[in-house]
Amino acid sequence: MRFLTNFRSKRPLTEQILLITSCLIIFTSGAYAADKIIWAGFSFTGDYSENQERYPYAAKLATQTTENGMPVLDYALNETKKKYYQRREKLIDTQRDIDSGRSIALAFGLSQESIEEIGWKSEKLYIYRVLSQVMIFDFKEMLLIANFPAMLQLQEIDANIRDKEAHRKVFRQIYLNTNNTERSIFYEWIMRLNSVEIKESYPFYLKVSSLDLDSNLLKQLPEGTNANTYKSGVVQLFESILSKEQKVSMIPFTKGQSVGSKMSLRFNDTKVLELKLPEPDYVFDIKLHEFKYLAKKSGGLIKHAFGSFATFDLSLPVSGKHYFKQRFKKVNFAAFSAQDNVNVDVWNGQQTALRGLFVGFAQQISQKDAKALSQMVKEPQKVAKQLICVEEVIAKCR
């Protein structure tokens, strides 16, 4: 099969490779113009061996088909696309070879599932999250052009302790219920797709280069938690928040979530496309510091404080020039009656604070609000001025 394109990359490429194994690689015989995009459908990111660790519920659904033999995940995604896709570009889903013109394609990439359980009086609060990516790539150059993360978060309170079967029912709704937009990851993804600007190339590229865990934080990881898996999840969360708040594409983080320097988008058959990742022009290096927790009894209340701390370092990898390096914090507070005997999950409280920290940092890049920054950094006025450089860098990557 021959692929032709007019795409030109203006920068060198790294040796990193993004493998795409596709069951639904779809092509068009017409030249790609501004009004056409090739539709590739649903895929999993990462190596096959990571299925049970990163997205066990979707992996199970991937084995199921509709009455006409179509995979249920692809069917639900297509149904959502039919209802809510609003871009001016036509999505091409023919299976003929590309003989001329350009070949820009689009795929849904599933990154991770997670469940948090928080005690609340006699009940439990369950928080479900699904992380995905809007993957835009070029067939001729075998190059990832852009990546826009999208995340769905769903919260439910239950008086009963939920087992795997109860969780399975929730994730089945998240993936297959095309009528309830508040519970659909595909709806969230389509809305993200509708909001981004798709180009043949982007002027500059941004990436999270590394995430370092403080030695004391490593000791705080819950028993059985793999450090690399945790790091991958944290980076994907940061990517999703930063991309959505700043409307910027992110080169996917690969360390710890794939074998060597490779990562894959896997569909249902054995066809493989190897996609190179663009070399990042700017990189974020993040260090997570030790989480903090404090509980204090005051009268009839027990007050809790959950603290998260991170240092964000934005630099130019080629020259090593640093544009920004500051430590941020986020402290969440909660108070409960001592008589209620609330079972507080400290780890989950700290992870909630970490997400708040990422949201706060991403928003302050544009807002630079002195009052908000005073709760996050030691020198808010100084940091507000430095954030101007961060905003300028991100503007270059749009």
Secondary structure, DSSP 8 states (H G I E B T S, - for coil): ----------S-EEEEEEEEEESS--B-SS---TTEEEEEEEEEES-GGGHHHH-HHHHHHTT-B-TTS-BHHHHHHHHHHHHH---SSEEE--B----SS--EEEEEEEEEEEEEEEEETTEEEEEEEEEEEEEEEETTTTEEEEEEEEEEEEEEEESS---HHHHHHHHHHHHH-SS-GGG-HHHHHHHHHHHS---S--S--EEEEEEEE-HHHHHHS-TT--HHHHHHHHHHHHHHHHHHHHT---B---TTTSSTTEEEEE-SSSEEEEEEEE--SEEEEEEE---EEEEEEETTEEEEEEEEEEEEEEEETTTTEEEEEEEEEEEEEEEEEGGG-----HHHHHHHHHHHHHHHHHHHHHH--HHHHHTT-S-HHHHHHHHHHHHHHHHHT-
